[in-house]
Amino acid sequence: MSEKPLGRKALTLFSGGQDSTTCLAYALERYDHVETIGFDYNQRHRIELSQRAIIRDALTREFPAWREKLGEDHLVSIAALAEISTTAMTHDVAIVMDERGLPNTFVPGRNLMFLTFAGALAYRRGLTGIVAGMCETDFSGYPDCRDDSVKAMQLALNLGMDARFNLETPLMWLSKADTWRLAERLGGKPLIAIILEDTHTCYLGERGVRHDWGYGCGHCPACELRARGWREYASG
C-alpha cells in the first residue's frame, strides 16, 4: 500500500459514506494531490451530501499531512437518474427484492454514470487516478459494483478519451469488517471516530439515532451491513 502510483494526482468518488471516506483516506495516503467528486441524483438519503464537507473538514483538521494534499471538491447534479428510475433509492417506496433477486435499491446505470462523469472531470483537471468504493465482496449484488464492470469502464474511458486513467477500487475484495480494519490502518482511531460520527450510509437518510456503528435507521440493507461489519471488526 505504500507504493505510490504513476501520475500522483487523483479524483475520489466521495459520497459522504463509510466506504467513500475510507477510499478518500486511501487516496490521500497514496497520491500527492486528491480532489473529490460527489453526485446529487435526488437520492432519498440526500443528507449524505451535507456530510461531505463535514468529513473533509474533519480529515484536514485531524491529519495535517492530508490537508496539504486535499484539493477541490466537485458536486455534480444528475437529476435525470431519478427521473428515469423508480427505485427505493430515489422514490419513497419500500425496500424489497425484485424478480431477479436484486434489491430495488439498485439504480441501473448509476455507477456507470458516476465513473463517466468522473472520467470527464479527471480529464479536464489533469488527474490520472480515479479511486472508487465499489465492492464485490460485501454488497447487495449490484452488477455495476463488480470488478468486471469497473475494468470494462476503465477500458471504455481510456479508449473514449484517449487517456490513461487508472481506476482503483481498494475495497473490491474486502468484507465490511475489513473495510473498518483498512480505515484503522490508514488513520488509526481518529479516522474510525470520523467515520462513526460523520459519515452517512443509511438508505433512508436517518440520522436521529446514534448506534455503536454510527447513525442510521438500523434496519435498511446498508445499516445492517455496516452494523454487521462493525461488530466483527470490534470483536476482533
Long-range contacts (C-beta under 8 A, 24 or more apart in sequence): 1-26, 1-29, 1-30, 1-185, 4-30, 4-31, 4-32, 5-30, 5-31, 5-129, 5-166, 5-168, 6-128, 6-166, 7-128, 7-129, 7-164, 7-166, 8-32, 8-33, 8-129, 9-33, 9-34, 9-35, 9-125, 9-126, 9-127, 9-128, 9-129, 10-34, 10-35, 10-127, 10-128, 10-129, 10-130, 10-131, 10-168, 11-35, 11-36, 11-37, 11-118, 11-121, 11-122, 11-125, 11-127, 11-129, 11-130, 11-131, 12-36, 12-37, 12-130, 12-131, 12-132, 13-37, 13-38, 13-114, 13-115, 13-118, 13-130, 13-131, 13-132, 13-133, 14-38, 14-52, 14-73, 15-39, 15-48, 15-52, 15-133, 16-48, 16-49, 16-50, 16-51, 16-52, 16-55, 16-199, 16-200, 17-48, 17-133, 17-199, 17-200, 17-201, 18-179, 18-195, 18-199, 18-201, 18-214, 18-226, 19-133, 19-135, 19-171, 19-179, 19-201, 20-132, 20-133, 21-55, 21-183, 21-194, 21-195, 21-198, 21-199, 22-133, 22-170, 22-171, 22-179, 22-182, 22-183, 22-186, 22-195, 23-131, 23-132, 23-133, 23-170, 23-171, 24-55, 24-59, 24-131, 25-59, 25-66, 25-183, 25-186, 25-187, 25-191, 26-131, 26-168, 26-170, 26-182, 26-186, 27-129, 27-131, 27-168, 28-59, 28-63, 28-66, 28-69, 28-70, 29-186, 30-129, 31-69, 31-129, 32-69, 33-69, 33-71, 33-127, 34-69, 34-70, 34-71, 34-131, 35-71, 35-72, 35-73, 35-74, 35-125, 35-127, 36-70, 36-71, 36-72, 36-73, 36-74, 37-73, 37-74, 37-75, 37-76, 37-117, 37-118, 37-121, 38-73, 38-74, 38-75, 38-76, 39-75, 39-76, 39-77, 39-78, 39-113, 39-114, 39-117, 40-75, 40-76, 40-77, 40-78, 40-79, 41-77, 41-78, 41-79, 41-81, 41-82, 41-90, 41-107, 41-110, 42-79, 42-81, 42-82, 42-90, 43-82, 43-89, 43-90, 44-88, 44-89, 44-90, 44-91, 44-92, 44-203, 44-204, 44-205, 45-89, 45-200, 45-202, 45-203, 45-204, 45-205, 46-205, 47-200, 47-205, 47-207, 48-200, 48-201, 48-205, 49-75, 51-198, 51-199, 51-200, 54-198, 55-194, 55-198, 55-199, 58-194, 58-198, 59-191, 59-194, 62-187, 62-190, 62-191, 62-194, 63-187, 63-190, 63-191, 74-121, 76-117, 76-121, 78-113, 78-117, 81-107, 81-109, 81-110, 81-113, 88-203, 89-203, 95-203, 95-220, 95-221, 101-141, 102-140, 102-141, 102-142, 103-140, 103-141, 103-221, 105-140, 105-203, 105-221, 105-222, 106-140, 106-141, 106-142, 109-144, 110-144, 111-142, 111-144, 111-145, 111-149, 112-144, 112-149, 112-153, 115-150, 115-153, 115-157, 115-167, 116-153, 116-157, 119-157, 119-161, 119-163, 119-165, 120-161, 122-165, 123-161, 123-163, 128-163, 128-164, 128-165, 128-166, 129-165, 129-166, 129-168, 130-165, 130-166, 130-167, 130-168, 131-167, 131-168, 131-169, 131-170, 132-167, 132-168, 132-169, 133-169, 133-170, 133-171, 134-169, 134-171, 134-172, 135-169, 135-171, 135-172, 135-173, 135-174, 135-179, 136-172, 136-173, 137-171, 137-172, 137-173, 137-174, 137-175, 137-178, 138-174, 138-175, 138-176, 138-179, 138-225, 138-229, 140-221, 140-225, 147-172, 175-229, 175-232, 176-225, 176-226, 176-228, 176-229, 176-230, 176-232, 177-228, 177-229, 177-230, 177-232, 177-233, 177-236, 179-229, 180-229, 180-230, 180-233, 181-233, 181-236, 201-226
